[in-house]
């Protein structure tokens, strides 16, 4: 039997996350593997819609300093994490440039990588710039970056771009990513007939929404491959000791909370790939270990996550911006500000202040002074939007 098909022991699973001994390692080094003739275990693969392509069930999100973290690319590649996601907009972190550096040094790796990038505005120009930085002649999947509505994708010029880029061999598949109004975007895409893949915010909080499940069903029927992002469902603010204690049943079973949150997404039958950021070796080890571990979450584990989601929903933005933003008299990008604040709290590798600074000056000036009561009334997660907008204006300025 291939070692990749064997269960990872619970102790080794913990070792990979750093929970047993400083520097303890689950996964053998390439030197050790060569010395013992033991293949390095690789993560499972899943079908990506009707594209005919299998992708790694765990994907590498590259929204961090790739240039100075080439070892992360090598480690994920060695363990079969071959779905790599980047974007032209991630160049502040040197993302595409760093991946291009890796391909220059490891040209044999390019044919094994399912390479995904994203663009906005002039898609043809964005794609050409990405190809130059990535040191490749094509990408496997090209996304319109951050669609809030299917109308932003369902345009004749965008369809024409996708068809020409495919014909020219510059992309294999086409789709879009979405952080907002996900069910509506997915339902709309399923009706178009020319969307190959979608990257959406999907996690233990979102998967219980009936409208989300209906949207996944529609995409499955349409043959659209689905990639999950924001799998940790991070929220603004910090959890209380009482909230953290709700996850004790998972840690008692030797899962870290992060591993359980990742596994519940990876085990979803309609999600082809769970794409997560791995900006350092600790997260890289922990996520790969979760993907290699063949022990599945049981009903009790899933119930634990659902209880935790209900108890902490007040700090989580579901991205339903059509509700909160339409309720305000002034056009404020509440969802964008919430995402920047979440990055500030949970993603130190992302320059949240720089992203916030890209908002128009008049928006940033008005942000702490508006009345958000009408938006708070329609928020399904009961977010204290006014307090969070004022916090963002203070800490991100």
PEZIWO-V949309 format. One record per backbone hydrogen bond with DSSP energy under -1.0 kcal/mol. CO is the residue of the C=O (numbers start at 1). NH is the residue of the N-H. Records with the same first field share a line. If there is no record, write none. Layout:
# PEZIWO-V949309
CO: NH, NH
This chain:
# PEZIWO-V949309
2: 5
3: 6
9: 13
10: 14
11: 15
12: 16
14: 19
15: 18
21: 24
29: 33
30: 34
31: 35
32: 36
33: 38
44: 57
46: 55
47: 49
48: 51
53: 48
55: 46
57: 274
59: 276
60: 85
62: 64
64: 66
66: 69
69: 72
70: 74
71: 75
72: 76
73: 77
74: 78
75: 79
76: 81
77: 80
79: 43
80: 82
82: 114
83: 60
84: 116
85: 62
87: 90
88: 91
90: 93, 95
91: 94
93: 66
94: 98
95: 99
96: 100
97: 101
98: 102
99: 103
100: 104
101: 105
102: 106
106: 109
109: 112
113: 115
114: 84
115: 140, 141
116: 86
117: 143
118: 88
119: 145
121: 123
122: 126
123: 127
124: 128
125: 129
126: 130
127: 131
128: 132
129: 133
130: 134
131: 136
139: 172
140: 173
141: 117
142: 175
143: 119
144: 177
149: 152
150: 153, 154
153: 155
155: 159
156: 160
157: 161
158: 162
159: 163
160: 164
161: 165
162: 166
163: 167
164: 168
165: 170, 171
166: 169
170: 139
173: 142
174: 196, 197
175: 144
176: 199
177: 147
178: 201
181: 185
182: 186
183: 187
184: 188
185: 189
186: 190
189: 192
196: 225
197: 176
198: 227
199: 178
200: 229
203: 207
206: 209
209: 213
210: 214
211: 215
212: 216
213: 217
214: 218
215: 219
216: 220
217: 221
218: 222
219: 224
220: 223
223: 50
225: 198
226: 272, 273
227: 200
228: 275
229: 202
230: 233
240: 244
241: 245
243: 246
244: 247
245: 248
247: 250, 251
248: 252
250: 255
251: 254
256: 260
257: 261
258: 262
259: 263
260: 264
262: 266
263: 267
265: 268
268: 271
273: 228
274: 59
276: 61
280: 284
281: 285
282: 286
283: 287
284: 288
285: 289
286: 290
287: 291
288: 292
289: 293
298: 302
299: 303
300: 304
301: 305
302: 306
303: 307
304: 308
305: 309
306: 310
307: 311
308: 312
312: 315
313: 316
315: 236
319: 181, 321
320: 323, 324
321: 325
330: 332
332: 334
333: 337
334: 338
335: 339
336: 340
337: 341
338: 342
339: 343
340: 344
341: 345
342: 346
343: 347
347: 350
350: 352
351: 355
352: 356
353: 357
355: 358
356: 359
360: 364
361: 365
362: 366
363: 367
366: 369
372: 376
373: 377
379: 382
383: 385
384: 388
385: 389
386: 390
387: 391
388: 392
389: 393
390: 394
391: 395
392: 396
